[in-house]
């Protein structure tokens, strides 16, 4: 009996580590191998919106978490997308991931057929499970494969100089036609993808072409450089600027300059994912590091970083977004039903075709 007990103990001691290893979830085994392989690849290359805050916070947090270098290329969506597309056509593979607005993504990358389906790159349960996301998994592209929308909110992308304009003077789009504002309204060029395009197309949808003709006659200052537009408002050269969001004004807000988000006008505003749209470039040069970054970005920590840096609202249910109301952002998950958001949004591929494209034709006619 004594010998039998010794044999039993020996079997238990040998089997225990084997059982422990085999009991590890399949996703955990895949994840551990992916992280190790990513470290050997050395880095991941990601293009992001032109936000110094997002760049700094991402570099610090991601590298500290995984010990993997991240090369970040910030830039305006249209220009960086053009670069990625041109490089891809030339057979050059520098970028792994692009994050930005939906319009440039759809017209510049999706249309070129140079994106990877995203779902195969999702590993962590907290990312894959739809129950962790307001509205479940949401996509920009109609095929629901290539452009993942991880944010949803009503944007207040109209800002005013509080020394020159009172918010009660601009409660409707009709108030923008006030002679007092002639030559005092800046507009991020709606002929290029971005919030200028989104605002212009929403106005076209609710007010029509005749209204836009009258607005254009206000001698709009049309600009493509977001910082110049923001500076013009902060310095009092403009009373109202349309098409810029919180992160562009962050330096001026910190400096205490008189710039504030305009409360929503009576006609409402569009629903958007802002800059929170994820795409993976086909055949990324650092596939394992790409997988690690994608799962980090869509996890709780990554979404906290993006939300805080950009002042835009994640759809993750475990990330606090209540504070965003103080910077003029109304998170969909805190304020809207899914139906309400889907009626207001104009960033999906379908809305880009039915709303933004005809509005762009009007912009090209009136502003050229």
C-alpha positions as CSV (number, residue, x, y, z in Angstrom):
1,X,0.0,0.0,0.0
2,X,2.9,2.3,0.8
3,X,4.5,1.7,-2.6
4,X,1.1,2.3,-4.3
5,X,0.8,5.7,-2.5
6,X,4.3,6.7,-3.6
7,X,3.4,5.8,-7.2
8,X,0.2,7.9,-7.0
9,X,2.1,10.9,-5.7
10,X,4.6,10.6,-8.5
11,X,1.8,10.5,-11.1
12,X,0.2,13.6,-9.6
13,X,3.5,15.5,-9.5
14,X,4.2,14.7,-13.1
15,X,0.6,15.3,-14.4
16,X,-0.1,18.6,-12.5
17,X,2.0,20.9,-14.7
18,X,0.8,19.2,-17.8
19,X,-2.8,19.6,-16.8
20,X,-2.2,23.2,-15.9
21,X,-0.7,23.9,-19.3
22,X,-3.5,22.1,-21.2
23,X,-6.2,23.9,-19.1
24,X,-5.0,27.4,-20.3
25,X,-7.6,28.8,-22.7
26,X,-6.8,28.6,-26.4
27,X,-7.0,32.4,-26.7
28,X,-4.4,32.8,-23.9
29,X,-2.0,30.5,-25.6
30,X,-2.4,32.3,-28.9
31,X,-2.0,35.7,-27.2
32,X,1.2,34.7,-25.4
33,X,2.8,33.4,-28.6
34,X,1.7,36.6,-30.5
35,X,3.2,38.9,-27.9
36,X,6.5,37.0,-28.0
37,X,6.6,37.1,-31.8
38,X,5.7,40.8,-31.8
39,X,8.7,41.5,-29.6
40,X,11.0,39.8,-32.1
41,X,9.4,41.9,-34.9
42,X,10.5,44.9,-33.0
43,X,7.8,47.5,-33.7
44,X,4.5,48.4,-35.1
45,X,3.8,51.4,-37.4
46,X,0.6,53.2,-36.9
47,X,-0.8,56.4,-38.5
48,X,-3.0,58.4,-36.2
49,X,-4.8,61.8,-36.2
50,X,-2.6,64.9,-35.8
51,X,-2.7,65.0,-32.0
52,X,0.4,65.4,-30.0
53,X,-1.4,64.3,-26.9
54,X,-2.6,61.0,-28.4
55,X,0.9,60.3,-29.7
56,X,2.6,60.9,-26.4
57,X,0.0,58.9,-24.4
58,X,0.0,56.0,-26.8
59,X,3.8,55.7,-27.0
60,X,4.2,55.8,-23.3
61,X,1.3,53.4,-22.4
62,X,1.7,50.8,-25.2
63,X,5.5,50.4,-24.8
64,X,5.2,50.1,-21.0
65,X,2.5,47.5,-21.3
66,X,4.2,45.2,-23.9
67,X,7.8,46.3,-24.3
68,X,7.2,46.7,-28.1
69,X,8.3,49.9,-29.9
70,X,5.5,51.8,-31.7
71,X,6.3,54.1,-34.6
72,X,3.6,56.7,-34.8
73,X,2.9,58.8,-37.9
74,X,0.5,61.6,-37.1
75,X,-1.2,63.5,-39.9
76,X,-4.4,64.8,-41.4
77,X,-6.5,61.9,-42.8
78,X,-6.5,62.8,-46.5
79,X,-2.8,63.3,-46.8
80,X,-1.7,60.2,-44.8
81,X,-4.3,58.0,-46.6
82,X,-2.9,59.2,-49.9
83,X,0.6,58.3,-48.9
84,X,-0.5,54.8,-47.7
85,X,-2.3,54.2,-51.0
86,X,0.5,55.4,-53.2
87,X,3.1,53.3,-51.3
88,X,0.8,50.3,-51.6
89,X,0.5,50.7,-55.3
90,X,4.3,50.9,-55.5
91,X,4.7,47.7,-53.6
92,X,6.0,49.5,-50.5
93,X,4.9,48.3,-47.1
94,X,5.6,50.7,-44.3
95,X,2.3,51.0,-42.4
96,X,0.6,48.4,-40.4
97,X,-2.5,50.3,-39.2
98,X,-4.4,53.5,-40.0
99,X,-6.8,55.2,-37.6
100,X,-8.8,58.2,-38.6
101,X,-12.0,59.6,-40.1
102,X,-14.3,57.4,-42.2
103,X,-14.5,59.5,-45.4
104,X,-10.8,59.3,-46.3
105,X,-10.7,55.6,-45.2
106,X,-13.6,54.7,-47.5
107,X,-12.5,56.7,-50.5
108,X,-8.8,56.3,-50.1
109,X,-8.2,52.8,-48.7
110,X,-11.4,50.7,-48.9
111,X,-11.9,51.7,-52.5
112,X,-8.4,50.7,-53.4
113,X,-8.8,47.2,-51.9
114,X,-5.8,47.5,-49.6
115,X,-7.4,46.6,-46.3
116,X,-7.4,43.4,-44.2
117,X,-10.6,42.0,-42.7
118,X,-10.3,42.9,-39.0
119,X,-12.1,40.1,-37.1
120,X,-9.3,37.5,-37.7
121,X,-6.9,39.9,-35.8
122,X,-9.1,40.0,-32.7
123,X,-7.9,37.7,-29.9
124,X,-8.8,38.9,-26.5
125,X,-12.3,38.1,-25.2
126,X,-12.8,41.6,-23.9
127,X,-12.3,42.8,-27.4
128,X,-14.2,40.1,-29.3
129,X,-17.3,39.9,-27.2
130,X,-20.0,42.3,-28.5
131,X,-21.6,42.7,-25.1
132,X,-18.6,44.9,-24.1
133,X,-19.5,47.5,-26.8
134,X,-22.5,49.9,-26.9
135,X,-24.5,48.8,-30.0
136,X,-22.4,45.6,-30.4
137,X,-19.8,45.6,-33.1
138,X,-20.2,48.5,-35.5
139,X,-18.6,49.0,-38.9
140,X,-18.2,51.8,-41.4
141,X,-18.1,49.6,-44.5
142,X,-21.3,47.9,-45.8
143,X,-19.6,44.6,-45.8
144,X,-18.9,44.9,-42.1
145,X,-15.3,43.6,-42.4
146,X,-12.7,46.3,-43.0
147,X,-13.3,49.5,-41.0
148,X,-14.2,49.1,-37.3
149,X,-15.9,52.1,-35.6
150,X,-14.9,52.1,-32.0
151,X,-16.4,55.5,-31.2
152,X,-19.9,57.0,-31.4
153,X,-21.1,60.4,-30.3
154,X,-22.8,63.6,-31.3
155,X,-20.1,66.1,-32.1
156,X,-20.0,69.8,-31.3
157,X,-17.5,70.7,-34.0
158,X,-18.6,74.4,-34.1
159,X,-16.6,76.7,-31.9
160,X,-17.0,80.4,-31.1
161,X,-14.9,83.2,-29.7
162,X,-16.7,84.3,-26.6
163,X,-15.4,87.8,-26.9
164,X,-17.1,88.3,-30.3
165,X,-20.2,86.1,-30.1
166,X,-22.7,85.0,-27.6
167,X,-24.1,81.5,-27.9
168,X,-27.7,82.8,-27.8
169,X,-26.9,84.6,-31.1
170,X,-26.3,81.4,-32.9
171,X,-29.1,79.0,-32.0
172,X,-30.0,78.0,-35.5
173,X,-28.2,77.7,-38.8
174,X,-30.3,80.6,-39.9
175,X,-28.4,82.8,-37.4
176,X,-25.2,82.1,-39.3
177,X,-26.6,84.4,-42.1
178,X,-26.5,87.4,-39.8
179,X,-24.7,90.3,-41.5
180,X,-22.6,90.6,-38.2
181,X,-20.9,87.3,-39.1
182,X,-20.0,88.2,-42.7
183,X,-16.3,87.5,-43.2
184,X,-16.2,86.1,-39.6
185,X,-16.9,82.4,-40.2
186,X,-14.2,79.9,-40.7
187,X,-15.0,76.5,-42.2
188,X,-12.7,73.4,-42.5
189,X,-12.7,72.8,-46.2
190,X,-15.7,70.5,-46.9
191,X,-14.1,69.5,-50.2
192,X,-11.6,67.3,-48.3
193,X,-12.6,64.4,-45.9
194,X,-13.1,65.4,-42.3
195,X,-15.3,67.2,-39.9
196,X,-15.7,70.1,-42.4
197,X,-17.1,67.6,-44.9
198,X,-19.4,66.1,-42.2
199,X,-20.8,69.4,-41.1
200,X,-21.3,70.7,-44.7
201,X,-23.2,67.5,-45.7
202,X,-25.3,67.5,-42.6
203,X,-26.3,71.2,-43.3
204,X,-27.1,70.2,-46.9
205,X,-29.3,67.4,-45.6
206,X,-31.3,69.5,-43.2
207,X,-31.3,72.9,-44.9
208,X,-30.7,72.3,-48.6
209,X,-28.6,73.8,-51.3
210,X,-30.3,77.2,-51.3
211,X,-29.3,77.7,-47.7
212,X,-25.7,76.8,-48.5
213,X,-25.6,79.3,-51.3
214,X,-26.5,82.0,-48.8
215,X,-23.9,80.7,-46.3
216,X,-21.2,80.8,-48.9
217,X,-22.2,84.4,-49.6
218,X,-21.1,85.2,-46.1
219,X,-17.5,85.2,-47.3
220,X,-16.5,82.1,-45.5
221,X,-12.8,81.6,-44.7
222,X,-12.2,78.1,-46.1
223,X,-9.1,76.5,-44.7
224,X,-7.4,73.1,-44.7
225,X,-4.9,73.8,-41.9
226,X,-6.8,73.1,-38.6
227,X,-4.3,74.9,-36.5
228,X,-4.5,78.1,-38.5
229,X,-8.3,78.1,-38.3
230,X,-8.1,77.5,-34.5
231,X,-5.6,80.3,-34.1
232,X,-7.8,82.7,-36.1
233,X,-10.7,82.0,-33.7
234,X,-8.5,82.2,-30.6
235,X,-7.0,85.6,-31.7
236,X,-10.4,87.1,-32.7
237,X,-9.9,87.1,-36.4
238,X,-13.0,84.8,-36.6
239,X,-16.1,84.7,-34.5
240,X,-17.2,81.2,-35.4
241,X,-15.3,78.2,-36.9
242,X,-17.0,75.1,-38.2
243,X,-15.4,71.7,-38.6
244,X,-12.8,71.6,-35.7
245,X,-13.1,69.4,-32.6
246,X,-11.8,69.5,-29.1
247,X,-8.3,68.1,-29.6
248,X,-7.4,70.9,-32.1
249,X,-8.4,73.6,-29.5
250,X,-6.7,71.9,-26.5
251,X,-3.6,74.1,-26.4
252,X,-5.8,77.2,-26.6
253,X,-8.1,76.0,-23.9
254,X,-5.2,75.3,-21.6
255,X,-3.9,78.8,-22.3
256,X,-7.3,80.2,-21.2
257,X,-8.1,81.8,-24.6
258,X,-11.7,82.7,-25.3
259,X,-12.7,79.6,-27.4
260,X,-15.8,77.5,-26.5
261,X,-17.9,74.8,-28.2
262,X,-21.1,76.2,-29.6
263,X,-24.1,74.4,-28.0
264,X,-26.1,72.3,-30.5
265,X,-28.3,74.4,-32.8
266,X,-32.0,73.7,-33.1
267,X,-31.6,71.6,-36.3
268,X,-29.3,69.2,-34.4
269,X,-26.0,67.8,-35.4
270,X,-24.6,64.7,-37.0
271,X,-23.6,61.5,-35.3
272,X,-20.1,60.3,-35.9
273,X,-17.3,58.0,-34.9
274,X,-14.9,61.0,-35.3
275,X,-11.3,59.8,-35.7
276,X,-12.2,56.4,-34.0
277,X,-12.2,54.2,-37.1
278,X,-9.7,51.3,-37.3
279,X,-8.2,49.8,-40.4
280,X,-5.4,47.3,-41.0
281,X,-3.3,47.7,-44.1
282,X,-3.2,44.5,-46.3
283,X,-0.2,42.3,-45.5
284,X,1.2,44.5,-42.7
285,X,5.0,44.3,-42.3
286,X,4.7,43.6,-38.6
287,X,1.8,41.2,-38.3
288,X,2.2,40.0,-34.8
289,X,2.9,43.5,-33.4
290,X,-0.2,44.6,-35.4
291,X,-2.3,42.1,-33.7
292,X,-1.0,43.1,-30.2
293,X,-1.7,46.8,-31.0
294,X,-5.2,46.2,-32.3
295,X,-6.2,44.2,-29.3
296,X,-4.6,46.8,-26.9
297,X,-6.4,49.7,-28.7
298,X,-9.8,48.0,-28.6
299,X,-9.3,46.9,-25.0
300,X,-10.2,49.0,-22.0
301,X,-6.8,50.7,-21.5
302,X,-6.4,51.6,-25.2
303,X,-9.9,53.1,-25.3
304,X,-9.3,55.1,-22.2
305,X,-6.1,56.5,-23.8
306,X,-7.8,57.4,-27.1
307,X,-10.9,58.9,-25.4
308,X,-8.9,61.0,-23.0
309,X,-6.4,62.3,-25.6
310,X,-8.9,63.0,-28.4
311,X,-11.9,64.2,-26.4
312,X,-14.0,61.7,-28.3
313,X,-16.4,59.1,-27.0
314,X,-15.6,55.4,-27.1
315,X,-18.4,52.8,-27.4
316,X,-16.8,50.5,-24.8
317,X,-19.2,50.2,-21.9
318,X,-16.5,49.9,-19.2
319,X,-14.8,53.2,-20.1
320,X,-16.1,56.4,-18.4
321,X,-17.3,59.0,-20.9
322,X,-19.6,61.2,-18.7
323,X,-16.8,63.8,-18.4
324,X,-16.9,64.5,-22.1
325,X,-20.0,66.7,-21.8
326,X,-17.7,69.3,-20.4
327,X,-15.8,69.5,-23.7
328,X,-18.9,69.6,-25.9
329,X,-19.1,65.9,-26.8
330,X,-22.3,63.9,-26.2
331,X,-21.4,60.2,-26.0
332,X,-24.0,58.0,-27.8
333,X,-23.8,55.3,-25.1
334,X,-24.7,57.9,-22.4
335,X,-27.3,59.9,-24.3
336,X,-28.9,58.0,-27.2
337,X,-30.6,54.8,-28.3
338,X,-28.9,52.9,-31.1
339,X,-31.8,53.9,-33.4
340,X,-31.3,57.6,-32.7
341,X,-27.6,57.4,-33.4
342,X,-28.0,55.4,-36.6
343,X,-30.5,58.0,-37.8
344,X,-28.1,60.9,-37.1
345,X,-24.9,59.4,-38.3
346,X,-23.3,60.4,-41.6
347,X,-20.0,58.6,-41.5
348,X,-21.0,55.1,-42.7
349,X,-20.2,54.0,-46.3
350,X,-23.9,54.1,-47.1
351,X,-24.3,57.7,-45.8
352,X,-21.2,58.8,-47.5
353,X,-22.7,57.7,-50.8
354,X,-26.2,59.1,-50.2
355,X,-25.4,62.3,-48.3
356,X,-21.8,63.3,-48.4
357,X,-21.2,62.8,-52.1
358,X,-24.0,65.0,-53.4
359,X,-23.2,67.6,-50.7
360,X,-19.5,67.5,-51.9
361,X,-20.7,68.4,-55.5
362,X,-22.5,71.4,-54.1
363,X,-19.4,72.4,-52.2
364,X,-17.2,72.1,-55.3
365,X,-19.7,74.3,-57.2
366,X,-20.1,77.0,-54.6
367,X,-16.6,77.2,-53.2
368,X,-14.3,76.8,-56.3
